[in-house]
């Protein structure tokens, strides 16, 4: 009996322990007031700043595009303020891009990769708290070659969808574009309409 028990305990046919994170539960426990709908945009901009710092370039640039619902036909009025609801944002930078290290950190819950810079590893959670989808396209350098990484980040059992890496032309500029879409209504109604 003892021999068979010992023999059984040494067998490796049991599932190895694996720590898993439930993204649905994690987002449910992620406090973000509906009155802070721009927080995910600030987080994306913070990532862009870090990417530009890492690239060590002096001409760093971040562009934020504000997407609105289609406007009904209306007469053009000088100095008219925008009245259409904001439905999405795109944040673009010319930083280092989504390198393998950056992507690994992105895929790690509560990553400490940017802890020295004040990062808590939860910024991307705010993307899915406020928006239904984040679409990322990034060009980065790997061993002297340019690569293009693209993927979607969604609130699903497997949150990283359509992940692809392909070779990019050497003339393709480094950088990342993050498109946040599917504004959740409870946050959208608190989003300012003016830029």
Secondary structure, DSSP 8 states (H G I E B T S, - for coil): -HHHHHHHHH---S--------HHHHHHT----TT-TTHHHHHHHHHHHHHHHHHT-SS--EEEEEEE---------TT----S-EEEEEEEE-SS---HHHHHHHTSTT--TTGGGT--S-HHHHHHHHEEEEEEEEEEEETTEEEEEEEEEESSSS-EEEEEEEE--TTS--EEEEEEEEE-HHHHTTS-S--
